Amino acid sequence: MASTSTRRSGSPSAATPSSVIGLTGSTPSFAAARLAEVEMSADPVRDLAALGAAYLANALENPDLYRVMFDAGFGLEDAGAADETLHRLVSAVERAKTDSRFRDEVDPLELATQSWTIGHGLASLVATGPLPQQTLAHGVPMLTALFTSAGDEPRRCRRSVERGWGKRLSADAPATPGPPDGSGKPRP
């Protein structure tokens, strides 16, 4: 999938939500397409981490689009695509419960939302915020702690998360762009 951002198409300060969407199509659909590229495996915990990593890689490659997706002044244009994104995570949690990786009482929607929150927080802080790309290394221990709290065995969980998280980010994530202020100065 070709990466498009206002960094490549014009000045970030001149970009508006409608101009970004005009270049890329529906913002939730764009992210959902990226998640659809993740191949499901026999390991649902790996798949949860891989979905989070794909979401994050998309934000890193398209920081201006990511920013528009969460602009409070911008109405969600494709709620179905946003629902599909969350549904992929919920399905992976349900598979993990079926495989006895997570306890039966785990609420799939709640755990999927918590997982998405970790990815979204890292994306906000790295792709469009103040922190350097090295911050992404915190994703593995945070997801491992979350999934272990849901019942997964710690060592097995860590291996699964590393396989899903590392593969997507190491292969797909470009260097973190400069600060959102457009100064061109590298982040610390």
Secondary structure, 3 states (H helix, E strand, C coil): CCCCCHHHHCCHHHCCHHHHHHHHCCHHHHHHHHHHCCCCCCCHHHHHHHHHHHHHHHHHHCHHHHHHHCCCCCCCCCHHHHHHHHHHHHHHHHHHHHCCCCCCCCCHHHHHHHHHHHHHHHHHHHCCCCCCHHHHHHHHHHHHHHHHHCCCCHHHHHHHHHHHHHHHHHHHCCCCCCCCCCCCCCCC
